[in-house]
Amino acid sequence: MMEAVGDPELQRFIEAETQKQRFQGLVHQLTELCWEKCMEKPGPKLDTRSESCFVNCVERFIDANQFILNRLEQTQKSRGVFTESLSD
């Protein structure tokens, strides 16, 4: 019988699944945000205005998330928390 707490393979699986869940959450958030912002009246085709809006919305969403992650990492490094949490 395998011990769940000390099983490195299980830990990697849990981490991978957690990352997938976070990514899916971001995609859902992005889809909802950009749909509300860019889609005035759904039709059979995407007009150029809506398409440009979606592209811009996605790019700004990615930029904002990257900025926030970088800022959090810098803040945690300056406090020494980031390196400690990685070693746990």
Secondary structure, 3 states (H helix, E strand, C coil): CCCCCCCHHHHHHHHHHHHHHHHHHHHHHHHHHHHHHHCCCCCCCCCHHHHHHHHHHHHHHHHHHHHHHHHHHHHHHHHCHHHHHHHC
